[in-house]
């Protein structure tokens, strides 16, 4: 990136790429970080703070959803344990079959819950970044892809 002696990024495209990268890491930013990014990119600090705050609010919803998945996974785990104990104590073969079906279904739900937690992201999507910054999603995709390639080549 072309940076002048006063610490300002001169290339507008590079400044936007940095903005997209910063937006993708919104949860990690302090007000000091945002002010620094504003200063070196030339974007208005109040505008940038507002956009980062919007992204953080969106991430709060994702965090709530992840916590919901975790709570559900924990409940299912407890249910699996209880069903396994019940199965061990049960002597009637008919009841054992019923418990086995319940156990199989609960284990499947538990596994599905684990997969949902694994897939859940803690960062804003490119679509969310594009919507909040008012640019096309493809611009965010391309910019972040280019930054990734630059970082890998260094």
QUIQUIRA-V728489 format. One record per residue. N is the residue number from 1. RES is the residue in three letters. PHI is phi in whole degrees, 0 to 359 (NA if undefined). OMEGA is omega in whole degrees, 0 to 359 (999 if undefined). D_FIRST is the distance of its C-alpha to the first C-alpha in whole Angstrom. Layout:
BEGIN
N&RES&PHI&OMEGA&D_FIRST  N&RES&PHI&OMEGA&D_FIRST
END
This chain:
BEGIN
1&UNK&NA&179&0  2&UNK&277&180&4  3&UNK&239&179&6  4&UNK&287&180&10  5&UNK&298&180&13  6&UNK&279&176&14  7&UNK&87&180&11  8&UNK&264&176&10  9&UNK&282&185&7  10&UNK&276&182&8  11&UNK&279&183&7  12&UNK&299&179&10  13&UNK&296&178&9  14&UNK&295&177&6  15&UNK&297&178&8  16&UNK&293&178&11  17&UNK&300&178&10  18&UNK&297&178&9  19&UNK&300&180&13  20&UNK&296&179&14  21&UNK&297&179&14  22&UNK&298&180&15  23&UNK&297&179&18  24&UNK&293&180&19  25&UNK&248&187&19  26&UNK&306&183&21  27&UNK&295&184&24  28&UNK&269&189&22  29&UNK&268&173&21  30&UNK&263&176&23  31&UNK&303&178&23  32&UNK&294&177&21  33&UNK&299&181&18  34&UNK&296&179&19  35&UNK&297&178&19  36&UNK&298&179&16  37&UNK&298&178&14  38&UNK&300&182&16  39&UNK&294&184&15  40&UNK&280&180&11  41&UNK&264&181&11  42&UNK&87&177&14  43&UNK&282&179&16  44&UNK&299&184&20  45&UNK&299&180&21  46&UNK&296&178&24  47&UNK&299&182&23  48&UNK&295&178&20  49&UNK&300&179&23  50&UNK&297&181&25  51&UNK&292&179&23  52&UNK&295&178&23  53&UNK&298&177&26  54&UNK&298&179&27  55&UNK&297&179&25  56&UNK&295&177&27  57&UNK&297&177&30  58&UNK&298&179&30  59&UNK&289&176&29  60&UNK&299&177&32  61&UNK&296&178&34  62&UNK&295&178&33  63&UNK&298&177&34  64&UNK&298&180&37  65&UNK&295&178&37  66&UNK&297&179&36  67&UNK&298&176&39  68&UNK&298&178&42  69&UNK&299&181&41  70&UNK&294&178&41  71&UNK&298&179&45  72&UNK&295&178&46  73&UNK&300&180&45  74&UNK&295&178&47  75&UNK&297&180&50  76&UNK&294&178&50  77&UNK&299&178&50  78&UNK&299&179&53  79&UNK&296&177&55  80&UNK&301&181&54  81&UNK&300&180&56  82&UNK&297&179&59  83&UNK&293&178&60  84&UNK&295&177&60  85&UNK&296&180&62  86&UNK&297&180&64  87&UNK&297&180&64  88&UNK&296&183&66  89&UNK&282&186&68  90&UNK&288&179&69  91&UNK&253&181&73  92&UNK&282&182&73  93&UNK&297&179&72  94&UNK&296&178&71  95&UNK&293&178&69  96&UNK&299&179&67  97&UNK&298&179&66  98&UNK&298&180&65  99&UNK&296&178&63  100&UNK&299&177&61  101&UNK&296&177&60  102&UNK&298&181&59  103&UNK&295&179&57  104&UNK&297&180&56  105&UNK&296&181&54  106&UNK&294&178&53  107&UNK&296&178&51  108&UNK&295&177&50  109&UNK&296&178&48  110&UNK&298&179&47  111&UNK&297&178&45  112&UNK&297&177&44  113&UNK&297&177&43  114&UNK&298&180&41  115&UNK&295&178&39  116&UNK&297&179&38  117&UNK&295&179&37  118&UNK&298&183&35  119&UNK&281&183&33  120&UNK&295&181&32  121&UNK&258&178&29  122&UNK&252&178&28  123&UNK&237&178&24  124&UNK&291&178&24  125&UNK&284&177&24  126&UNK&299&179&22  127&UNK&296&179&25  128&UNK&295&179&25  129&UNK&299&181&22  130&UNK&299&181&22  131&UNK&296&183&25  132&UNK&286&180&24  133&UNK&271&176&21  134&UNK&73&177&23  135&UNK&231&177&21  136&UNK&295&180&22  137&UNK&301&180&22  138&UNK&300&178&21  139&UNK&295&178&18  140&UNK&295&179&17  141&UNK&304&183&18  142&UNK&297&182&16  143&UNK&297&180&13  144&UNK&291&176&14  145&UNK&297&179&15  146&UNK&297&178&12  147&UNK&298&179&10  148&UNK&298&180&13  149&UNK&295&178&13  150&UNK&297&181&10  151&UNK&296&180&12  152&UNK&289&182&15  153&UNK&277&182&14  154&UNK&275&999&12
END
